[in-house]
Amino acid sequence: MSSDYVPVLEVTRGRVAESIHFGAAAVVDSNGRLIASLGNPRLVTFMRSSAKPLQVISFIENGGDQVYHLTSRELAVICASHEGSDEHVEVVKSIQDKVGLLESDLMCGVHQPYNLAAQEALLKRGESPTQNRNNCSGKHTGMLAYARMRGLPLTNYLDPEHPIQKIILATVAQMCGIPVNLVEMGTDRCSAPNFAMPLYHAALGFARLVDARGMAPERASACRRIVAAMMANPVMVSGKGRFDTRLMETCEGRLVAKGGAEGYYALGIPPNALGSSSPGVGIALKIADGDLSIRKANGDTYNRARPAVVLEILRQMGYIGQKELDTLEEDYSPTKQVFNVRKLVTGETKTVFTIQKEGSPA
């Protein structure tokens, strides 16, 4: 295991540690100060879907939401990795209707909706999923809307050389305080360009997203509208019962959260969370093994490491209270019993790290 990572979650069977998840994280304020870390805060890794709230900034700061009269729910779904429920599809379709797009314009590809009820309903009707069920359909609709607003071609909107993608990259790099030429590029599962950068810079981007003081007025207003939309519509950002949604609902406007594939997670804590003069804070986390989804007996899926590690980071940093932890504990407790199919306790999962705060002894 690379020295970039440290143990963060242990799974026991009896008294023996059977599995260990390794991770790395950076906690950065909007002034660029590294507050705390796990492992190497300069670890370069892809942001995956955690980048979505940053990817939409340039569209909003150029007035896209006003041009197309987007609602708060519609803006939130552009930032989303949604579960493909009928509710999500209706909101995505509403944006497409306002912009004059066809579902077939989306080049995100097709997969089954993550929402079980939607999966079963499609199967019962003998229908196959379409692009709008893709968890990234909101992002793609937003990119197409931006291209249409600028009078640019739609057919190659995912090409990294398309003007929209170049603008998005430049904006994300600016928010994260990193030169464009140092951002490593890749292709996401949905075929859109994606960005790899140090955890420090991704965390800085989220800190600035929630604390837009000192930015140009258009950029600051865009960031505030994006954050407000996500906080007001957590179900749009992910789905009922999913961790992003549950965390934002429980914290009631005190943070924004956005998960990504392969073990990535990012959060923004708005200014004044720790007092009247505290700056905004961003957190970027990477679980080394990808923290792949585990399917429960009822068909639902969950991630074993990220929710527990995120909550423990928030607890150790003082960004979440006991009331909120108690609300989330049953599903996402940092320490949780493991049961077999007969409901016998076989072990537990537990976080095993102390976050390294700047200035504290190693």
C-alpha positions, 0 to 999 in steps of 0.5 A, spaced: 500 500 500 502 506 498 505 511 503 500 516 501 494 512 505 493 510 512 488 505 515 481 509 516 476 503 517 477 496 520 472 490 519 473 485 524 471 478 525 471 475 532 477 479 535 481 479 528 481 484 523 479 481 517 479 487 512 482 494 512 480 500 508 486 505 507 484 512 505 487 519 505 484 526 506 485 534 506 481 539 510 483 546 507 479 553 509 478 558 503 484 562 505 488 556 502 490 553 509 491 546 510 487 545 517 488 537 517 489 531 513 490 524 513 495 520 509 498 525 504 493 531 502 497 532 496 495 525 493 493 526 486 486 522 484 480 523 480 474 527 483 469 523 479 462 526 480 464 530 486 466 535 481 459 536 479 458 542 483 464 546 480 463 544 473 456 548 473 459 554 476 461 557 469 454 556 466 451 559 472 456 565 473 454 567 465 447 567 467 444 560 464 439 559 470 436 566 468 436 565 461 432 558 462 428 560 468 431 554 472 428 552 478 432 551 485 430 543 484 433 544 476 439 547 478 440 542 484 439 536 479 445 539 474 450 538 480 447 531 482 449 523 481 441 522 482 438 515 483 434 515 476 427 515 480 421 518 476 422 525 480 429 526 478 427 524 470 421 529 471 426 535 473 431 533 468 426 533 462 423 539 465 430 543 463 431 539 457 424 542 455 426 549 457 432 549 453 429 545 447 433 539 448 432 532 446 434 526 451 437 523 445 442 529 445 445 526 451 451 522 450 452 520 457 450 512 455 445 508 459 444 504 465 439 501 470 436 507 475 439 506 482 432 507 484 429 500 485 422 502 485 424 505 478 428 499 476 422 494 477 417 499 474 421 499 468 421 491 468 414 491 469 412 495 463 417 492 459 421 498 458 429 499 457 432 505 461 434 511 457 439 517 458 435 520 463 435 515 468 443 515 467 445 518 474 449 524 470 443 526 466 443 532 469 450 534 468 450 533 461 443 537 460 447 542 463 453 542 459 448 542 453 444 548 455 451 551 456 453 550 449 446 552 446 446 558 450 453 560 447 450 558 440 456 552 440 455 545 437 451 540 441 454 534 437 461 534 440 460 537 447 464 532 450 470 533 446 475 536 451 477 541 446 470 543 445 469 551 448 464 549 453 469 543 456 475 548 456 471 553 460 469 548 465 476 546 466 479 553 466 473 555 472 474 548 476 482 550 476 481 557 478 476 555 484 481 549 486 487 554 485 491 550 481 494 551 474 490 548 468 496 544 465 497 541 472 490 538 472 490 531 469 485 529 465 481 523 464 474 520 461 469 519 466 464 513 466 459 518 463 464 519 457 465 527 460 472 529 461 474 528 469 479 532 473 485 529 477 488 533 482 491 533 489 486 532 494 488 539 497 486 543 491 479 539 491 478 541 498 480 548 496 475 548 491 469 546 495 471 551 501 471 557 496 464 554 493 461 555 500 465 561 501 465 566 495 467 572 499 472 576 495 470 573 488 468 577 482 460 578 483 458 574 478 462 568 480 460 569 488 453 569 486 453 563 482 457 559 488 451 562 492 446 559 488 449 553 487 450 552 494 443 554 496 440 549 491 444 543 493 442 545 501 434 546 499 434 540 495 438 534 497 433 529 494 435 532 488 443 531 489 442 524 490 436 520 492 431 518 498 435 515 503 442 515 500 448 518 504 449 525 500 442 526 501 441 524 508 447 528 511 445 534 508 438 533 510 440 532 517 445 538 517 440 542 515 444 547 511 450 547 515 454 543 509 454 541 502 456 534 500 457 530 494 460 523 493 464 521 487 465 514 484 471 510 486 471 512 493 471 519 492 468 524 497 467 532 498 464 537 502 463 544 503 462 547 510 460 554 510 463 560 513 461 561 521 460 554 522 465 554 528 464 561 530 462 568 527 469 569 524 471 562 521 472 561 514 469 556 509 472 549 509 473 544 504 474 536 505 476 531 500 477 524 501 479 518 497 478 511 499 484 507 496 480 501 494 474 504 491 469 503 496 465 499 491 457 498 493 455 492 497 448 490 496 444 488 502 439 483 502 433 487 500 436 490 494 439 496 496 446 498 496 451 502 500 458 504 501 462 501 507 467 506 508 466 513 506 460 514 510 463 512 516 469 515 515 466 522 513 462 522 519 468 521 523 472 526 520 466 531 521 466 529 529 473 530 530 473 536 527 467 539 530 463 540 524 457 536 526 454 535 533 452 529 537 444 530 535 446 529 528 451 523 529 445 520 533 440 521 527 445 518 522 448 513 527 443 507 525 445 507 518 452 510 518 455 509 525 463 510 525 462 503 529 457 498 527 456 491 528 456 486 523 451 481 522 450 474 518 444 472 514 442 469 521 442 476 524 448 473 529 453 478 530 460 476 527 464 482 528 464 490 527 466 495 522 470 501 526 474 507 524 481 507 526 484 514 525 486 520 528 486 526 523 492 530 523 491 537 525 496 542 523 501 544 528 499 537 532 504 532 533 505 527 528 
